[in-house]
Amino acid sequence: MALSSASGGPKGFIHVVDDRTFAFADVTGNKQYITVGNLATDDRVALIFVDYPMRARLKILGHAHALEGEAAQEWLAQNSLHRTPGNMERIFIVDIEAYDWNCPQHITPRYTEAEVEAALKPARDRIAKLEEENTALRQDIARLRSLAASAKVS
């Protein structure tokens, strides 16, 4: 079964349990396309994690199982798994068998709005400062022109 998501959840929705295990909550409406029924016959999973700004892609192969209801609540309490906001339907636990860093050649860098805003902040601050200076200089020029005009009249 391939677990794929264009937007699996908020930053940090994958929770590392140990060096061979991670987990995540399956939340109603989180745009994760998971067929739980597949786990009943085949627990193999392949997940691809992409860091667009860094042009890095990690492929993970493993075995997954789902916990629901009371079992999920007990697991949450034992493992301090932070809850993803929303109505949690189940917890998926993935035991990692193998991983590989894929070639970044065809990954187009993408940035979140927050990353773009952070990158633009110094330029925006500089523009604001220059606009203030420009306004002050225009006022000085207008004042000097007014003084020059007054001097010509006298």
C-alpha positions in Angstrom: 0.0 0.0 0.0 1.3 3.4 -0.8 0.5 6.2 1.6 0.6 9.5 -0.3 -0.4 13.0 0.6 0.0 16.3 -1.0 -0.6 17.8 2.4 -0.5 15.1 5.0 -0.9 17.4 7.9 0.7 20.3 9.7 4.5 20.6 10.1 5.5 17.8 12.4 2.6 15.5 11.9 5.0 12.5 11.6 6.2 11.5 15.0 9.5 9.6 15.4 9.1 6.8 18.0 12.6 5.4 17.8 15.3 4.8 15.1 13.2 2.2 13.3 9.6 3.4 13.9 7.4 6.4 13.3 3.7 7.1 13.7 1.0 9.6 12.6 -2.6 10.2 13.4 -5.2 9.7 10.6 -7.4 12.7 11.0 -10.8 13.2 9.2 -10.3 15.6 6.3 -6.5 15.7 6.4 -6.2 14.8 2.6 -4.3 11.6 3.3 -5.4 8.9 0.9 -5.1 5.8 2.9 -6.9 2.5 2.2 -7.1 1.0 5.7 -8.5 -2.2 4.2 -5.2 -2.9 2.4 -3.5 -3.4 5.7 -5.7 -6.4 6.4 -4.1 -8.3 3.6 -0.8 -6.6 3.1 1.0 -4.4 5.6 3.8 -3.3 3.3 4.0 0.5 2.8 6.1 2.9 0.7 6.2 6.5 1.7 8.0 9.4 0.0 8.9 12.5 2.0 10.0 15.5 0.0 11.7 18.6 1.3 11.2 20.9 -1.7 13.4 23.9 -0.6 16.3 21.5 0.0 15.5 19.4 -3.0 15.6 16.2 -1.0 13.4 13.1 -1.3 13.4 10.2 1.2 11.8 7.0 0.2 10.8 4.7 3.2 9.8 1.1 2.9 8.2 -0.6 5.9 5.3 -2.4 7.5 2.4 -0.6 9.0 -0.4 -1.3 11.3 -3.3 0.8 12.5 -4.6 1.2 16.0 -8.1 2.5 16.6 -10.3 3.3 19.5 -9.1 2.4 23.0 -5.9 0.8 21.6 -5.0 4.1 19.9 -5.7 6.1 23.1 -3.5 3.7 25.2 -0.7 4.0 22.6 -0.9 7.8 22.5 -0.6 7.9 26.3 2.4 5.5 26.4 4.3 7.2 23.6 3.5 10.9 24.1 2.4 11.3 20.5 1.3 14.8 20.0 -2.2 14.9 18.5 -2.6 16.3 15.0 -5.5 18.8 15.2 -8.8 17.4 14.1 -11.0 14.3 14.7 -8.5 11.4 15.0 -9.8 8.2 13.5 -6.8 6.0 14.1 -3.0 5.9 14.6 -0.7 4.4 11.9 2.5 3.0 13.2 5.2 2.2 10.6 8.2 -0.1 11.2 11.0 0.9 8.8 12.6 -1.9 6.8 14.6 0.2 4.4 15.1 3.7 3.1 16.8 5.5 0.2 17.5 9.1 -0.6 16.3 9.6 -4.2 18.0 11.7 -6.8 16.9 15.4 -6.5 17.4 16.2 -10.2 13.7 16.6 -11.0 12.6 18.2 -7.7 11.5 21.8 -8.3 12.2 23.8 -5.1 9.0 25.0 -3.5 8.6 27.2 -0.5 5.8 27.8 2.0 4.3 31.2 2.5 6.1 31.6 5.8 9.5 30.7 4.2 8.9 33.3 1.4 7.8 35.9 3.9 11.0 35.3 6.1 13.2 35.6 3.0 11.5 38.8 1.9 11.5 40.5 5.3 15.0 42.1 5.0 14.2 43.5 1.5 10.8 44.8 2.7 12.4 46.4 5.8 15.1 48.0 3.5 12.4 49.3 1.1 10.4 50.8 4.0 13.5 52.6 5.3 14.4 53.9 1.8 10.8 55.1 1.3 11.0 57.0 4.6 14.3 58.5 3.5 12.8 59.4 0.1 9.9 61.1 1.8 12.2 63.1 4.0 14.4 64.1 1.1 11.4 65.2 -1.0 10.3 67.3 2.0 13.8 68.9 2.2 13.8 69.6 -1.5 10.4 71.2 -1.3 11.5 73.3 1.7 14.7 74.4 -0.1 12.8 75.3 -3.3 10.4 77.3 -1.2 13.3 79.2 0.4 15.0 79.7 -2.9 11.7 81.1 -4.4 11.3 83.4 -1.3 14.9 84.6 -1.7 14.3 85.5 -5.4 11.2 87.5 -4.6 12.9 89.6 -1.9 
